[in-house]
Amino acid sequence: MKYLLSLAVRSAWNRKLTLGLTLMSIALSVALLLGVERVRQDAQDSFAQSVSGTDLVIGARTSPVQLMLYAVFHIGDATNNIHWQTYKDIAANPLVAWTIPVSMGDSHRGFPVVGTTTDYFEHFHYGESEPLTFGSGKPFAGLFDAVIGAEVADHLGYRVGDKITLSHGMGDIGLTEHADKPFTVSGILARTGTPVDRTVHVSLEAIEAIHLDWQGGAKIPGFSIPAQYASKFDLTPKEVTAILVGLKNRAGVFKMQRDVNEYHTEPLLAVLPGVALDQLWQVVSVAERALLAVSGMVVVVGLCGLIAVILASLNERRRELAILRSVGARPMDVFLLLSAEGLFITVSGILIGMALLTALTATFAPIIQSHYGLMIAPRFVSYDELGLLGIVMGVSLLASLAPGYGAYRLSLADGLTPRI
Amino acid sequence: MFRKSIYFAALAALASNSPFVSAHELGAHVHGVASLQIAVDANTLTLDFSGPLDNLLGFEHVPRNARQQAAVKNMADNLNKADKFFVPSADAQCMLQSVKLDSLVLESKAVQDKKEKSRQHEEERGHADFDGEFVFVCKQIAKLHDLDVKLFDTYPNLHQIKVEVATQKKQSSATLTPAQRRVSW
């Protein structure tokens, strides 16, 4: 048996180029399969980590998933804003412990600007109920103060005390600037791994102030209210985009949800963030399964390549196998030799694929984090992934039997008779 | 029908200064589907089960004959023993404390007459709903992690229950069917 193994290794080494390439294709396909599974898992975790302790998200009536996406993740748009009076009614509801109003629509060099109150820094929690902390500086106090997320600070190189200008609307270029009313960075939040890192926070009054001399979505030509006079105006917000609500008794959430959904002066929607996320995953799961199926097929293609290479090598190895037989190897030994080769390559392919994926995630995690706000944790293998790898192993074991059987069937005479 | 519901909305609005008064919303009404909201508190488990009456009775109007009357009584008797249908984790030692049932068919004749208007409203819609609130008190609420729902055998018209769960720690959702009768959190 030992001889057989060393023979198998040497024979394989002799064909290192073709086998090496096959090995690479299996490693890549395994890395793809695990990568798809990992991104799916991490995306779900990362979304779930983004909001914690918020019982309800309230906004204008729309789909629960959409409300959740724009209020917490700043993805997509609001269908409508809600009146300030509505916000005050909700905040005054006896079931409510705290509220965080958010007002969106402006941006700063591609990063969303959120108008809110200082309650945000006190009550907004992420992960396992962790509060926001300041890396440097403090919450906004003055009218034109801004608090920026860690990613905004890193990407644009801002420090406390820097001046920034907000733009009207979302996007990078071609936006009208609120250049006459610059903001001062008053604080930088510590990194959270959530959309907060990519957000610029200002007060609701500041949002009113920068739009004082605006009408119908554009600046009024020849009319401008200088920043130092802005605070003389009534800056009570007129509307907000959404409200995050924490309740005194968390189990009262369904009653509060019904109350809000039946609020009669304005059509409102209250969603439970956890429930809305679950609904989102249900929708997305179709696409996820498709992706998993495609990457599964890539693995199958890789394994087919492996079998094809080994089967093709049978022809070249006719003589080699026949000599083995002639010096005493039984047909069963030849069968094992060939099957072991296939299995060995698959196992090595899986190991190399996992190493490759770990290296790739370690390299690209910071880039993905900063561009998409998605945390991909480099880890070697998880329990779910073991299941997938088990399936790959099983399929490869079955597939490797084919060349083994082919070799088993080759007769001694067939290989030793030189063909003319 | 629309005019009528607007009329009711206006009436409701006039009746109170609070903006949180129901404006008689027309909720979704899909036969075969019910909703179950599970709220877990410091020591209580509150279930709110609602959906079309058809799921439980097979009809959606005031009972018109003895058989229908018996069906209504049977439903009420069953649901008053809600711990037979909703079974929380055994370790949590939960006891059914109160049951509140609310549906057009469960009201006494006098009340039904009194509520002529809203009855007409529900009947004009051609649909009626059922709403039940079940409160359990649990000794070991920390050990409460799942709930078995055993309604599907008794009520074959019920095919799907959309479940929402809110606990002190997390919120989630699930769908129960005759093949999946346990919700865990």
Chai-1 contact restraints between the chains, C-beta under 6 A:
chainA,res_idxA,chainB,res_idxB,connection_type,confidence,min_distance_angstrom,max_distance_angstrom,comment,restraint_id
A,D89,B,P19,contact,1.0,0.0,6.0,A-B,restraint_1
A,R250,B,Q168,contact,1.0,0.0,6.0,A-B,restraint_2
A,A251,B,A39,contact,1.0,0.0,6.0,A-B,restraint_3
A,A251,B,D41,contact,1.0,0.0,6.0,A-B,restraint_4
A,V253,B,A166,contact,1.0,0.0,6.0,A-B,restraint_5
A,F254,B,Q37,contact,1.0,0.0,6.0,A-B,restraint_6
A,F254,B,A39,contact,1.0,0.0,6.0,A-B,restraint_7
A,D259,B,F20,contact,1.0,0.0,6.0,A-B,restraint_8
A,E262,B,S22,contact,1.0,0.0,6.0,A-B,restraint_9
A,E262,B,A23,contact,1.0,0.0,6.0,A-B,restraint_10
A,E262,B,E25,contact,1.0,0.0,6.0,A-B,restraint_11
A,Y263,B,P19,contact,1.0,0.0,6.0,A-B,restraint_12
A,H264,B,A13,contact,1.0,0.0,6.0,A-B,restraint_13
A,H264,B,A23,contact,1.0,0.0,6.0,A-B,restraint_14
A,T265,B,P19,contact,1.0,0.0,6.0,A-B,restraint_15
A,L272,B,Q171,contact,1.0,0.0,6.0,A-B,restraint_16
A,G274,B,K170,contact,1.0,0.0,6.0,A-B,restraint_17
A,G274,B,Q171,contact,1.0,0.0,6.0,A-B,restraint_18
A,G274,B,S172,contact,1.0,0.0,6.0,A-B,restraint_19
A,V275,B,E164,contact,1.0,0.0,6.0,A-B,restraint_20
A,V275,B,Q171,contact,1.0,0.0,6.0,A-B,restraint_21
A,V275,B,S173,contact,1.0,0.0,6.0,A-B,restraint_22
A,D278,B,S172,contact,1.0,0.0,6.0,A-B,restraint_23
A,D278,B,S173,contact,1.0,0.0,6.0,A-B,restraint_24
